[in-house]
Amino acid sequence: MATINKSNANNTNNITSACQDLAKHIDRLTGKENQIDTDIRSLALHRWETPTEPTSYLLEPSICLIAQGVKRVMLGEEVFIYSPGNYLISSVGLPVVAQIIEADSEKPYLGLTLGIDRRTIAQLMVDSNLPVSNTKQSSRGMAIGTVTCELLIAFQRLIGLLDEPENIPILSPLILREIMYRMLIGDQGYKLRQIAAIGSQSGQISQAIDWLKNNYCSKLRVEDLAESSNMSISTFHHHFRALTAMSPLQFQKKLRLSEARRLMFTEQMDVADAAFQVGYESPSQFSREYSRFFGSPPLRDIKNLSHAITIA
């Protein structure tokens, strides 16, 4: 027993040390920027010196890793809190509300996001002879997993390539493949296997989610989505909610409201035009639902956002 405890302690120390090394890399590369999109495909680095207000956005399929600090992510009514030693995985695109809850100038929040490509996962499963998950029921498309030293070291090598831009085209695909493989054989790998499996219920729901993301302005007919997924309406509703923690209508509404917020904030679109742009027929209904979702009417919310950016 003493040997096992000593081994566990050594592993914990190794993970802590690896997170600290990763934090140093991210701290140096981000400088004073809150986020940088790197030269490595789908890799972004994040840094915040203060806790943030809850922010709504569409989290694409990705691995979110924290080297320093703590973050809270809300999916529907569910709350996921993670910190160094854990990672957040989103196997499908999901509308979330996220908030950094631990960060200061001495110990800023330092993390990264790496996008997941379903086709890459499927090919890796074939090449590695990895079995499809034997879980028949759809499970939540978001979860918190436990990092390993091997996974952290792979991320260190990936980020280290940012100092060797000439080697990125050749070496980054190899390291990315290793990271995805380690994710597949990790404690949350079954979620990726479910999504990547052609014909699985989770895979079919994932395709329906892709349609909603690309057609959120269109009138939603759940029966059409269910038919295209080869499911009855009740079965489709069940598996959709199991994966996303919300109904298809709620999912579409969050996509519409988040996009409208972006249009008003980044493109200075007025409230009525933004409402019509994302598929609302009534600006008053849009304003009511916007207020419930973001906590303030559209104009006040955008003013608050602009003020927060100016202060930062």
URZI-V594093 format. One record per pair of residues at least 12 apart in sequence whose ideal C-beta (glycine too) atoms are under 7 Angstrom apart, sorted by the first residue. I is the first residue (numbers start at 1). J is the second residue. If there is no record, write none. Layout:
I&J  I&J
//
This chain:
11&149  14&149  15&85  15&147  15&149  15&152  18&149  18&152  18&153  18&156  19&67  19&84  19&85  19&152  21&156  22&67  22&152  22&155  22&156  23&67  23&68  23&110  25&156  25&159  26&45  26&47  26&67  26&110  26&112  27&47  27&110  29&45  29&162  30&45  30&47  33&47  34&46  34&47  34&48  38&162  39&162  39&165  39&168  40&158  40&161  40&162  40&168  40&172  42&114  42&115  43&112  43&114  43&158  44&112  44&113  45&112  46&109  46&111  46&112  46&113  47&108  47&109  47&110  48&100  48&103  48&108  48&109  49&103  49&104  49&105  49&108  50&103  50&104  51&100  51&101  51&102  51&103  52&99  52&100  53&99  53&308  54&97  54&99  55&97  55&98  55&99  56&95  56&97  56&258  56&294  57&96  57&258  58&93  58&95  58&255  58&258  59&90  59&93  59&94  59&96  60&93  60&115  61&90  61&91  61&92  61&93  61&115  61&116  61&118  62&90  62&113  62&114  62&115  62&116  63&87  63&89  63&114  63&116  63&183  64&87  64&88  64&111  64&113  65&87  65&111  65&112  65&155  66&82  66&83  66&84  66&111  67&84  67&110  67&111  68&84  68&107  68&108  68&109  68&110  69&100  69&102  69&103  69&108  69&109  69&110  69&111  70&83  70&101  70&102  71&98  71&100  71&101  72&99  72&101  73&88  73&96  73&98  74&96  74&97  75&94  75&96  75&142  75&245  76&245  76&246  78&245  80&142  80&144  82&144  85&146  85&147  86&144  86&145  86&146  86&147  87&145  87&147  88&142  88&144  89&142  89&143  89&145  89&188  89&191  90&141  90&142  91&141  91&191  91&192  91&195  92&141  92&195  92&206  92&209  92&243  93&209  93&213  94&141  94&142  94&244  95&251  95&254  95&255  95&258  114&179  118&195  118&196  120&180  121&180  121&184  121&192  121&196  122&196  124&177  124&180  124&181  124&184  125&184  125&193  125&196  128&181  130&184  130&193  132&193  132&197  133&190  133&193  133&194  135&190  135&194  137&242  138&201  138&202  138&205  138&239  138&242  138&243  139&191  139&194  139&242  140&242  140&243  140&245  141&191  141&243  141&244  143&188  143&191  145&186  145&187  145&188  146&187  148&186  150&182  151&179  151&182  154&175  154&178  154&179  154&182  155&179  157&175  158&172  158&175  158&179  201&239  202&243  204&229  204&230  205&229  205&239  205&240  205&243  208&225  208&229  208&240  211&225  212&248  212&251  212&252  212&255  213&255  216&252  216&255  216&256  216&259  216&278  216&279  217&278  217&279  218&279  220&248  220&249  220&252  222&236  222&248  225&248  253&289  256&278  256&279  257&289  257&290  257&293  259&278  260&274  260&275  260&278  260&290  261&294  263&277  264&298  264&302  265&302  265&305  271&283  271&287  271&298  271&299
//
